[in-house]
Amino acid sequence: MISIVITGYKESKTIGKAIEQVLKNKIKGSYELIIAAPDKETLDAARVYLKRNKKIKILKDEGRGKPSALNQVFKKAKGDIIIMTDADVHISENAIPYIINIFKDPKIGAVTGRPRSLSPRNKMLGFWSHLLTDIAHDIRDKRIKDGKMIVCSGYLYAIRRGIVKNIPDEALSEDAVISHMIYDKGYKILYAPEAEVYVKYPSTFSDWIKQKKRSAGGYNQLGYIVKKKERMRSFAKESEGIFKVLAYPKTIKEFIYTISLIFARIYLWTLIFWDINVMRKNLKKIWVRVESTK
């Protein structure tokens, strides 16, 4: 059996699309679709689909964040494989079969899909999203070929049930935490680029900073949450990939956008260093809802 999980918070306008795209997938065998959210609006929007499909289950989580919601899901889910995605994104019509097929190998502990940007490439922040997602794809693809660890994308990934039973509630990047916990236990993490998930990225710089501080800042937690120190993301690693980034733009306008992104990332990592190492901010306070991605 397979458990498909959609988590969300105040996503009543997008949860329907997320559910519909899951239901379009041709899934062999039995499955359950769990919708987890703390707010009435999102859950009510999901309940509309209960009459269409009896495999849908509603779970009202405790409202303490995504890690806490996933911990509740791990206790309720019945599937041998747990596929996780978000209520403000939607997956491709064949994403689930591609992911499930890889789990035929018992040594595989997790499989991640490929995020695709829905943001306009002709706008600066939209271009940034295309550059970053395409570079992330290249990095995952190369690391898999080199036999190295990769970190799953929280937008769409799956884990083998029982490997991870509980994650810290304060985790900012639960996808990174779960990936490292699985890797630490000796399991492989593979990549299914054909399993695409479509994402709307921030359209304002302030929202971009909020989102990136949460995801990049979350990597600073890995030192005390997981044992092994291998990382995919850090300022140093980003610096190593500068030539790949500079080769990405196709026009002069895109080249200018790329240079702007480099300075934006330097600013971002400076803010993270300041908040964590100088101001000693609680990492939990870095999590701020990003409205322009909805």
N, C-alpha and C positions, 0 to 999 in steps of 0.2 A: 504494500500500500504506500501511497505517496501523500504527504501533507504539503499543501501549498498555502503559504501565509502571506497576507497583505497587512502591513501595519500602517497606521496613520493617526493623524491628530488634526482636527478641523479641516478635513479634506472631503467635505460633502460634495464639492463640485467636480472632483477628479476621481473619486473612488469608483464611480460607475464605469468609466473607461478602463480602469485597472482591472476590474472584475470581468468585463466583457472580453478583454484581450486574453485573459486566462482561459475563459470558457471556449474561446475559438481554437485553442490548442487541442490536437487530437491525442488524448492521453490513453495509453493502453493500460488496462488493469484498473483497480479501484483507487480512488483518491478522495481527499477531503479538501475543501477550500475554507480556511479560517480567516476571518476578518477580525483584526484586533485593533481597537481604538478606545480611548477613554471618554470621548464626547458623544453625546446623544445625536448630534447632527450627522456625523460621519456614519454612525451605526444605523441610523434610520435610513440613510441613503443606500446603505448596503442591504438592508432588510427587503428592499423592493425586489431584490433578485432571489429571495428565498423561495418564492412560488415557482420560479423558472428552473431552479436546480436545488434538489434536496440535499446535495452534498455540501452546500454552503453552511458554515457554522459561524455564529456571532460570539465574539469574546470581548467583554468590556474589561479592559485592563485597568490597573490601579492609578493610571495617570502620573507615574513617576519617571517617565521617559521610555525611550525605545528599548534599552537593555532590560529594564524591568518587565516590559511587555513581552519581550522574547523569552525571558525566564518563565513567565506564565505559559507561553505557548509551548515551550519544551516539555512542560509537565502534561499538557493536554493533547499534544499531537500524537497521532497513532501511526503515522507513516514511518517506514524504514528510512526514507529519504525526506528531508524537510527542505522545501524550496522557499526562499524568502525574497520578497520584493516590497515596494512601497506604494502607498495609495496615491501619490502625486506623480507617478510615472506609469508607463504601460509597456508590456513586453510584446515581442513579435509573435506571430501566430504559430510558429514552430519551435519556440524557445525551449519549452519544457521537454519535448522528446529528445532534442539535442543534448540537454543536460543529463537527463536520466540515462541515456545510452552509455555515457562515460562511466557510470557507477557500476557497470558490470565487473569491473576490476575491484576486488575487495580491499585493495591497498589504497584506493582513492577515498580520501576523507572529505573533500570539498571540491566543488566545481563552480567557477564564476562565469557569468555572462559578460557581454560587451556593451557598455553604455554608448549610446548614440545621441548627439545633441540635436534638439529640435529648435534651438535658438538660431536666429538669422546670422549667416556668416559675414554678411556685408556690414554688420554693426560691430563695434570694437569688442564688447563683452561677449557677443555671440561668437565672433572669431576666436576669442580666447578659449571658449568652451570646446570648439571644434579642434583647435590645436592641442589642448590638454588631453582630450579624450582619445584623439588619434595617436598622440605620443604614448599615452598609457597603454594603448593597444599594442604598439610596437614593443614596448618594454616587456609586457606580459608575454608576448609571443616569443621574444628572444630568450627570456629567462626560462621559459618552458623548454625551449630547444637546448638550452645549456644545462638543463637538469636542476635549476635553482627554484627556490620558493617564490611564489607570487602571493599577493594579498588580494582577497576577493573584493569585488565592488558591492557595497551595500544595496545598490539599486536592484541587483539580481544575482543571487548565489544560492547554492544548495549545500547541505552538509549531511553526513551520515548520522542517523539518530544514535544518541548515546555517547558520542565522543565528547560533546560539550553539553553539560547539563545545567550550568549556571555561569553567568558572566557578571562582573561587577556593575552595580547600578550606576556608578559614576563614570563609566566608560563613555568617552566622547565619540570614538571611532570603533563602534562595536564590531564592524566588519573586520577591521585590522586585528582587534583583540581575539576574535573567534578564529581568524586565519592562523595566528601565531599559536593559539592553544592547540589547534589541530596538528599543525606542523611539529610542535613540541612533542606530541605523542607518537610521532613516527609515520604519520599518514602523508600521502601526496595531495597536493592541491593542483588541479588542472584547469585549463582555460577552454571555454566553448565559445569562440568568437561568432559562431553562427547564431547563438542564442542572444539576440539583441534586445536591449531595453532602451526605450526612448525617453529622454530627459529634457525638461525645460530648465535651463540654467539661469542664474541671476541676471537681471537686466539693469541693475544699478550698481555702482561701485561699492556703496556702503553694504549692500546685500552680499556682494561678492566677497568682501572682507569678512563679513559675519560667517559665511559658509566655509571659507577656506581656513579661517582661524579655528573653527570647530574640527574640520577634518585633519588639517596639518598639525594642529595643537594636540589632537588626540594621540598622535604618534609619540608624544613626550611621555605618555602614561605607560608605554610598553615596557619601560625599564623595570617597573615594579609589579606589573601585572603578569608578564610572561617571563620565562627563564632565558630563552635564547635571544640574542641581540641582533640577528640579521634583519636589516630594514630595507624596504623598497623606497621609502620617502624620507628625505632630510634636505637641509639646505646644501650640504656638500654634494649629495647625489644629484640634486637638480643642477648644480654648477657643472658637474661632469657632462651633462646632456645638453650643454648650451649650443653646441654645433648642430645637433639634431634639430633643435628648436629653430635656429636661424635658417635652416634649410627648408623649413616648412612653408613659409609664405610664397604665394605665386605672383603677387603684384606689389608695386611700390607701397600702396595703401596698406596691404597686409603686412609688409615688412615694418612699417611704422607702428602698426598695431602690436607686432611681435616685440619690438624694442620697448614699447609701453608696458607690455606684460612682464618683461624681464625686471623692469624697475618696480612694477607692482608686486612681484614675488619677493624682491629684496625688502620692500616695505612691509610685506606680510610677515616674513620671517623675523624682521626686526620687532614688530609688534608682539609676536609670539614670545620672543626672547624677553622682551620688556615685561609683559604680563606675568610670565611664569617665573623668571629668574630674578627680576628686580622688584616688581610689585607683589610677587608671591600670591597672585590671584588663585582662588579656588578654581580648578579646571572646570568644575560643574557650571560655574558662572559664565564660562565662555560660550556655552550653548545658548544661541539666540535664534528664534524662529525667523526664517527667511521667507518673506511674503511674495517676492517677485518671481519665485519658482513655481508658484501654485497656478 
